[in-house]
Amino acid sequence: MSEATESGFSEARQRLLKARVTLIMALDSLLSVTFLVLATYIWYYAPGVSGKNGHDLFWFSILLGAYGLWRAIRSVIRYRQKRMEEGE
């Protein structure tokens, strides 16, 4: 009886961990997309700002977009490494 309870607890814990990993992946992806959308928004409206400030906003949008892409790539690599470690 104790073994059945422990195996049920173990299975429930594994399902909870998988759900948590899925939630973390979704939030990580959402954060990367947020950076990319914000960079696009700033890039689109930067030419409307006159002078040096518009030029600075343009470069800031490029850096922000690069950071969003870097986060996305890093997240994919981390997820693939975790799957390989689990042996899937």
C-alpha positions in Angstrom: 0.0 0.0 0.0 2.8 2.4 0.8 4.5 1.7 -2.5 1.3 2.6 -4.4 1.0 5.8 -2.5 4.6 6.8 -3.1 4.3 6.0 -6.8 1.2 8.1 -7.0 2.9 11.0 -5.2 5.9 10.6 -7.5 3.7 10.8 -10.6 1.8 13.8 -9.4 5.1 15.5 -8.6 6.4 14.8 -12.1 3.2 16.2 -13.7 3.5 19.3 -11.5 7.1 19.8 -12.5 6.3 19.5 -16.2 3.5 22.0 -15.8 5.9 24.4 -14.1 8.5 24.0 -16.9 5.8 24.7 -19.5 4.7 27.8 -17.6 8.3 29.1 -17.3 8.8 28.4 -21.1 5.6 30.4 -21.9 6.6 33.3 -19.7 10.1 33.3 -21.1 8.7 33.4 -24.7 6.3 36.1 -23.8 9.1 38.2 -22.4 11.2 37.8 -25.6 8.2 38.7 -27.8 7.6 41.8 -25.5 11.1 43.0 -26.2 10.7 42.5 -29.9 7.3 44.3 -30.1 8.7 47.2 -28.0 11.7 47.5 -30.2 9.5 47.5 -33.3 7.3 50.2 -31.8 10.2 52.4 -30.9 11.8 51.8 -34.3 8.6 52.8 -36.1 8.2 56.1 -34.2 11.9 57.1 -33.9 12.0 58.9 -37.3 9.2 61.2 -36.1 11.4 62.6 -33.3 13.6 65.3 -34.6 17.4 65.6 -34.2 19.8 63.5 -32.2 17.0 62.1 -30.0 15.4 60.3 -33.0 18.8 58.9 -34.0 19.4 57.7 -30.4 15.9 56.1 -30.3 16.6 54.3 -33.5 19.8 52.7 -32.1 18.1 51.9 -28.8 15.4 50.0 -30.7 18.1 48.0 -32.6 19.7 47.1 -29.3 16.4 46.2 -27.7 15.4 44.0 -30.6 18.8 42.3 -30.5 18.3 41.6 -26.8 14.9 40.1 -27.5 16.4 37.8 -30.1 19.2 36.8 -27.8 16.7 35.9 -25.1 14.7 33.8 -27.5 17.7 31.9 -28.8 19.1 31.4 -25.3 15.7 30.0 -24.1 15.5 27.6 -27.0 19.0 26.3 -26.4 18.3 25.9 -22.6 15.1 24.0 -23.3 16.8 21.7 -25.7 19.6 21.0 -23.3 17.1 20.2 -20.6 15.3 17.8 -22.9 18.6 16.1 -23.8 19.5 15.7 -20.1 16.2 14.1 -19.3 16.7 11.6 -22.2 13.7 12.4 -24.3 
